[in-house]
Amino acid sequence: MPELTHTVPAYRLLLPEGWEELPADRAGVEELIRRTSEVFRSQHRPDLDAQMRTLLEVAYRKMKQARVFALYLQTSARDVPLPMSITASTVSGQLGGTLDRQVARLVRENGAQFLTDDRSILRWEAAVGSRAEADGAAAHVVDYLIPIPGSERRSALQFTTTIPLPADHGPELAPLIDGLTQLSDLLISTFTWDRSAQ
């Protein structure tokens, strides 16, 4: 894996076949939009194409403010494309302190739990409703927080999985959301710090 940013140690993430990492810059987002658009058009899903384009444009504006440095997504599919993307960013404790207070709030208010038995990855999820800025799009979002070694719990790596949905979706999409959420959990559970690069 290429060096992503000087503040994040090297790490490994096992990606499924057909997935890849893109830089979280304008060129990377344009490439992401182009590739996902091709996939959705080939599957005759202009609805998902439009929603994904809108969500990605909104996400790009937010990424510039949120220290996002990488995008992970499916760029080729043998069968049905997966409407899901993952961003990687860094977060820091407030006023230079630890993340302990933020983590406690996530557990208390968002139901955050540990993804793995070694308690190294904190996970929480939420449904994001329709917003004017997203042109009526909605999404199911899963977040993961991983403390950065040597930061004394002051900095962490955050992965955010976004599953775009029609704003008026009903319970019929629950199996799709559950399946993609499980895939996200499985993918993030492969995360390891690259000790050989340290």
SVG drawing of the C-alpha trace seen along z (x, -y; Angstrom):
<svg xmlns="http://www.w3.org/2000/svg" viewBox="-42 -23 52 35">
<polyline fill="none" stroke="black" stroke-width="0.4" points="0.0,0.0 1.4,-3.4 1.9,-6.0 -1.3,-7.9 -0.5,-10.6 2.3,-11.4 0.0,-11.2 -1.3,-7.7 1.0,-4.7 0.9,-2.1 -1.9,0.4 -3.4,3.4 -7.0,3.8 -8.0,6.9 -10.3,5.8 -12.8,8.1 -12.2,8.9 -13.2,6.0 -12.5,3.4 -9.7,0.8 -8.4,-2.2 -8.6,-5.7 -7.2,-9.0 -9.8,-11.2 -9.2,-14.2 -11.2,-15.7 -9.6,-13.4 -10.3,-10.4 -14.0,-11.4 -14.4,-12.1 -13.0,-8.6 -15.3,-7.1 -18.4,-8.8 -17.4,-7.7 -16.9,-4.1 -19.9,-3.7 -22.0,-5.5 -20.9,-3.0 -21.7,-0.1 -25.2,-1.3 -26.0,-2.3 -24.9,1.2 -27.4,2.7 -30.1,0.3 -30.3,-1.4 -30.4,-5.1 -32.0,-5.7 -29.0,-4.3 -26.7,-6.1 -28.3,-9.5 -28.4,-8.9 -24.8,-7.8 -23.6,-10.8 -25.4,-13.2 -24.1,-11.4 -20.6,-11.4 -20.7,-15.1 -22.0,-15.8 -19.4,-13.5 -16.6,-15.2 -17.6,-18.6 -17.5,-17.0 -14.3,-15.1 -12.4,-18.3 -13.3,-19.3 -13.0,-15.9 -9.4,-14.9 -10.5,-12.0 -7.5,-10.6 -8.8,-7.5 -11.8,-6.0 -12.6,-2.2 -15.1,-0.9 -16.1,1.8 -14.9,0.7 -15.7,3.9 -18.5,6.4 -19.2,9.8 -22.9,9.7 -24.8,7.1 -22.8,4.0 -22.7,3.2 -24.0,-0.3 -21.5,-1.0 -18.4,-3.0 -16.0,-3.5 -13.9,-6.5 -10.9,-6.6 -10.1,-9.7 -8.4,-10.8 -10.0,-12.2 -8.4,-13.8 -9.4,-14.5 -10.9,-17.8 -8.4,-20.5 -5.5,-18.1 -6.9,-15.7 -7.8,-12.1 -10.7,-10.6 -12.1,-9.1 -14.9,-11.6 -16.0,-11.2 -15.9,-7.4 -17.9,-7.4 -20.5,-9.6 -20.6,-7.3 -21.3,-4.3 -23.9,-6.2 -25.7,-8.0 -25.0,-5.9 -24.9,-2.4 -21.3,-1.9 -19.8,1.5 -16.6,3.2 -16.4,5.0 -13.7,7.5 -12.9,9.6 -9.6,7.7 -11.7,4.5 -9.5,2.6 -12.3,1.4 -15.2,-0.6 -18.3,-0.4 -21.7,-2.2 -24.3,-2.7 -27.1,-5.1 -29.7,-5.8 -29.3,-9.2 -32.6,-10.6 -33.4,-12.7 -31.6,-16.0 -32.2,-18.9 -28.4,-19.0 -28.6,-15.4 -31.6,-16.0 -33.8,-13.6 -31.2,-10.8 -30.9,-8.8 -28.2,-6.4 -27.3,-3.8 -24.0,-4.7 -21.6,-2.5 -18.6,-4.0 -15.5,-2.4 -12.9,-4.0 -9.4,-2.6 -6.8,-4.3 -3.6,-5.2 -0.6,-3.5 1.7,-5.9 -1.0,-8.7 -1.9,-7.9 -5.6,-7.7 -5.4,-11.3 -5.8,-10.3 -7.7,-7.6 -8.4,-6.3 -12.1,-6.4 -13.7,-4.3 -17.1,-5.4 -19.2,-3.0 -22.1,-4.7 -24.9,-2.6 -27.1,-5.0 -30.9,-4.3 -34.0,-5.8 -35.4,-8.4 -38.8,-6.6 -37.4,-3.1 -39.3,-0.6 -38.7,2.6 -38.2,4.5 -34.6,3.2 -33.7,4.5 -32.1,7.7 -29.9,5.6 -28.9,3.2 -28.1,6.1 -26.0,7.9 -24.0,4.8 -23.5,4.0 -22.2,7.5 -19.8,7.1 -18.6,3.8 -18.0,5.4 -16.1,8.3 -14.0,5.9 -13.0,3.7 -12.4,6.7 -9.4,7.5 -7.7,4.3 -4.2,4.6 -1.4,2.1 1.5,2.9 4.2,3.6 6.8,4.3 6.6,0.6 7.4,-0.7"/>
</svg>
